[in-house]
Amino acid sequence: MRAPAPVRNDAGMSVPPDEQPPTETAILVPIPDAEPVLGRYRAALDQAAGRGVPAHVTILYPLMPPEEITDAVISSASAAVASVGSFDCEFARTEWFGQEVLWLAPEPEQPFRALISAVRAAFPQFPPYGGAHEDVTPHLTVGHVPVGGVEQLQAAEAGLKAGLKAGLRAGLKAGLRAGLKPALPIRARVTRAWLMTGSTAPASWHMVAELPLAP
């Protein structure tokens, strides 16, 4: 993994990662119930994990620059998220975007789509993923191929299906021999979203505001 270029201040001196200002903003739904299962996979296969982003379903990314986040912005985001009621969901199956991204599919996905639509309507000038995708599929990312390579992603998928503790270094046959309970489904109760800011620096992403769903 290529390290991010050092950030320099006005005097041209390098700024330590923990002192670098945030450069990006996102609204996401954290899925803490996924961390015990996905933590080891995301640590190896998803750069976002090392930057401090929890296991999550993205609602809107990117949003405006962090310095433009105001009380009015937080209020608008909060109202949009609160237009959707809290709900239960589970992540029971793996899916792929091509051979580049391994992710878990939420069931049901409609409440996540409702959140995406409501937040998008509140901030129409910031289309999800910069408008790169006409339809935004709710998903929980396990890993990206540029970090781990497709073989590691395939091993991670096998581990999730087979419930392997060995995880990244084991394949499906070994998991079946182990006779362990499957790691999936992951069940979760969704009651809030987070507004987060951060950068490409390690452990740089932090919650700015908690945005509750309706009870």
Residue, then its C-alpha position, 0 to 999 in steps of 0.5 A: m500500500r502506498a503511503p499518502a504524500p506528507v502534508r506540509n504547512d505554510a512554512g513547508m514543514s511536514v505535518p504529523p498525520d494526527e495533526q493534519p486537517p480533514t479533507e473529506t466528509a461523508i455520511l454513513v451508517p456504522i455497523p458495530d455488530a460487523e466489527p467482530v466478524l469483519g475487523r481482521y478482513r477490513a484491516a488487511l483489505d480496506q484502506a478506510a479501516g486504517r484511516g479510522v472509518p468503521a464497518h459501515v454502509t455509505i449514505l453520501y460520499p463525498l459531501m462538502p469540504p469539512e470547513e464548510i460544515t455548519d450547524a445548518v448543514i448538520s441540521s439539514a442532514s439530521a432532518a433527512v436521516a430522521s425522515v427514515g425510521s429505525f430498522d433491523c437488518e442483516f448481512a447474509r451474503t457476499e457480493w462483488f463489484g466486478q472482481e475489484v470490491l468484495w461486499l456484504a449485501p444488506e437485507p432489507e436494502q430498502p431502508f438504506r435506499a430511503l436514507i440515501s434518497a433523503v440525504r441526496a435530496a437534502f444535498p442535491q449539489f453533492p451526488p453520491y460518489g461524485g455522480a459516477h454511478e447512476d444507481v447507488t447500491p447499499h453495501l458494506t465493504v469488506g475489501h478492495v483488490p488494489v490493497g489485497g489482490v483478488e486472491q485475498l478477497q476470494a479467501a476472505e469471502a470463503g472465510l466469511k462463508a465458512g466461519l474461518k478464524a484463520g481468515l485471510r490465509a485459508g480457503l473454502k475447503a479448509g473452512l468446511r473441514a473445520g466444521l465451524k459455524p458460518a460468520l454470516p449472517i451479521r444482524a444489526r439494529v440501525t438507529r443512527a447515521w454519522l457525519m464524519t470527516g477525515s483524510t487519507a492519513p491513518a486514524s484521521w476519520h472522526m464523527v462530527a455529529e450523530l444523526p438519529l433515525a426516527p424511533 
